[in-house]
Amino acid sequence: MNDLFMVIAFIGLAAVFSARLMNPKTGRTVFWVATTVTCASVFLMAYPPDLGAGLLMALGVGFFIVVAAYINTELIVVGGKTYSLFADLDGDEDYGGGLTATKTWWLTTFGVTMAILIGLTYFIDRDWVWAPVASVVVIASAALSIGYRDASMDKPVAAGQRLQFGVISVLTVGVFTLAYLGAYQTSRRRLQNRQAYGRHGKRT
C-alpha cells in the first residue's frame, strides 16, 4: 500500500469536510475536486498491483462521501437542482423532520431491508438467536408508529407512496402491511369519533 497516496487521500478527505464551511459556490467546487482526488488516491493505494481492490475501495469511499454530503449538506447540485436529504419545505411538503413523504418512505424501505437482513443472520450462521424476533418487533413497531402518524396527519395510506409501500409489503411478507393498516384504520376511527363527539358537545 502506497503511503504517499494514503496521505493525499486523508488531505482530500479533510478538504471534503471543510467544503461545507465555505460559501456555496466555492464549497461545491472544492467538494467535487477533493472527492475526485480522494477516490483516485484510494485507488492508487492498492493499484498496482491489485486493480479489483483499488476499484472497490475507491467506489466505496466515493459512495460514502456522496451519501454523507447528501445527508448533511447542500453541496450536491446537478443541472441546477440541489440534492439534499433535509431541505426547506412548504407546510404541505413537510412530512416531519424536514423530509418529504417520498424521502421518508424510501428511508423506511431501507431501514426495513436492514432489519430483515439482520434477522436472516440467524438462519445463515445459527448465531444471534434473538435476531429474527427482534427484526419482526422492529418492523411491526415502525409500522404501528407510521400508521398512527399518517392517520393523525390526515394523510392517505402510506402518504401516497405506493411503490415503497408495495416493496415493503413484499419484503416483510405482509407483516408491515397488517400492522400499518391496523394502526392507520384504528387511529382514523378514533380521531373521527373524537371530532364527532366534539361537534356534538358544542351543539348541546
C-alpha positions, 0 to 999 in steps of 0.5 A, spaced: 500 500 500 502 506 497 503 511 503 504 517 499 497 516 496 494 514 503 496 521 505 493 525 499 487 521 500 486 523 508 488 531 505 482 530 500 478 527 505 479 533 510 478 538 504 471 534 503 469 536 510 471 543 510 467 544 503 461 545 507 464 551 511 465 555 505 460 559 501 456 555 496 459 556 490 466 555 492 464 549 497 461 545 491 467 546 487 472 544 492 467 538 494 467 535 487 475 536 486 477 533 493 472 527 492 475 526 485 482 526 488 480 522 494 477 516 490 483 516 485 488 516 491 484 510 494 485 507 488 492 508 487 493 505 494 492 498 492 493 499 484 498 496 482 498 491 483 491 489 485 486 493 480 479 489 483 481 492 490 483 499 488 476 499 484 472 497 490 475 501 495 475 507 491 467 506 489 466 505 496 469 511 499 466 515 493 459 512 495 460 514 502 462 521 501 456 522 496 451 519 501 454 523 507 454 530 503 447 528 501 445 527 508 448 533 511 449 538 506 447 542 500 453 541 496 450 536 491 447 540 485 446 537 478 443 541 472 441 546 477 437 542 482 440 541 489 440 534 492 439 534 499 436 529 504 433 535 509 431 541 505 426 547 506 419 545 505 412 548 504 407 546 510 404 541 505 411 538 503 413 537 510 412 530 512 416 531 519 423 532 520 424 536 514 423 530 509 418 529 504 413 523 504 417 520 498 424 521 502 421 518 508 418 512 505 424 510 501 428 511 508 423 506 511 424 501 505 431 501 507 431 501 514 426 495 513 431 491 508 436 492 514 432 489 519 430 483 515 437 482 513 439 482 520 434 477 522 436 472 516 443 472 520 440 467 524 438 462 519 445 463 515 450 462 521 445 459 527 448 465 531 444 471 534 438 467 536 434 473 538 435 476 531 429 474 527 424 476 533 427 482 534 427 484 526 419 482 526 418 487 533 422 492 529 418 492 523 411 491 526 413 497 531 415 502 525 409 500 522 404 501 528 408 508 529 407 510 521 400 508 521 398 512 527 402 518 524 399 518 517 392 517 520 393 523 525 396 527 519 390 526 515 394 523 510 392 517 505 395 510 506 402 510 506 402 518 504 401 516 497 407 512 496 405 506 493 411 503 490 415 503 497 409 501 500 408 495 495 416 493 496 415 493 503 409 489 503 413 484 499 419 484 503 416 483 510 411 478 507 405 482 509 407 483 516 408 491 515 402 491 511 397 488 517 400 492 522 400 499 518 393 498 516 391 496 523 394 502 526 392 507 520 384 504 520 384 504 528 387 511 529 382 514 523 376 511 527 378 514 533 380 521 531 373 521 527 369 519 533 373 524 537 371 530 532 364 527 532 363 527 539 366 534 539 361 537 534 356 534 538 358 537 545 358 544 542 351 543 539 348 541 546 
